[in-house]
Amino acid sequence: MAGSSHGHTPAAWTGVIIAFIGFCVAGTFMVAAQPAGFWAGMVIVLLGGVVGGIMRAMGLGQPKEQHPVHQVSATREPAGAEG
């Protein structure tokens, strides 16, 4: 995965950082026994996913055609077609 630039985009970094902050907020309020603060942290976690998705849609994510998992080779033969 390290060679594929997986997740090395502004959209991925921003979404993960926001989600991490949300987990920290939720964890702090969970220890403090404050359910409202815990759920606020969970909302921040979800916000991280939404922001990352919006940024990817705006073109700040990795295009699917450049990712090795999504590339289809035209020269590949189907299994069992030897001969």
N, C-alpha and C positions, 0 to 999 in steps of 0.2 A: 504493500500500500504506500510505502514511503515514496516510491518512484512515480506514483500516479497523480501527485498533487491533490490527493483526496482531502477536501475540506480546507484547502489553503486559499480561501477567498474572503473578501470583506463580509459577504453575507453569512458565511459559516462562522467566522470569528465573532461577529456582532451577536448573532443568535445564541452562541454558546456562552458568551460573556454575560448577556442579559439573563439567560437561564441559570447560570452559576450564581449570580447575585440573588435571584429568586430563591434558589435552594438555601443560600446562606440566611436570607431573611426568614424563610419558613423554619429552618432549623433553630434559629435563635428564638423565635416565638414559640416553637414547640417545647423547648427546654423551659421557657418562662411560663408555660401553661396558659398561653393567650391564643385561643382558637382563631379569633378574627385576624390576628397578625399572621398566623400560619397560613390561612387561606389567602391572605393578601400576597404572601410569598409564592403560593402556588399560581396565582393569577400572573405574577411577574414571570414565572417559568413559562407559562403558556404564551405570554407576550413575546418572549424570546423566540419561540418557534414561529409566531406570526410575523415578527419583524424580519427574521431570517428568510422566510418564504417571500415576503414582499420585496426584499432586497434582491433575491434571486430572480424574481419576475422582472425587476428593473434592469437586469443585466449584470448585477454585481456578483453573481454566482458562477460556477463552472458550467460552461455549455455542455449539454449531453453528448454532442457529437465528438467532443474531445476526450471524454472519459473512456478508458480502455474497456470497461465493462459493456458500454453501449456501442462499441464499434463492431460492425459486422464485416467479415472478410469475404470478398466475392470469389476468392480462389479456393475456399474450403469445400471439401467434398463431404457428402453425407456419410454417416457411419455405415459400413458394410458395402461400400461402392468400390471395392478394390478389384482391379482386374481387368 
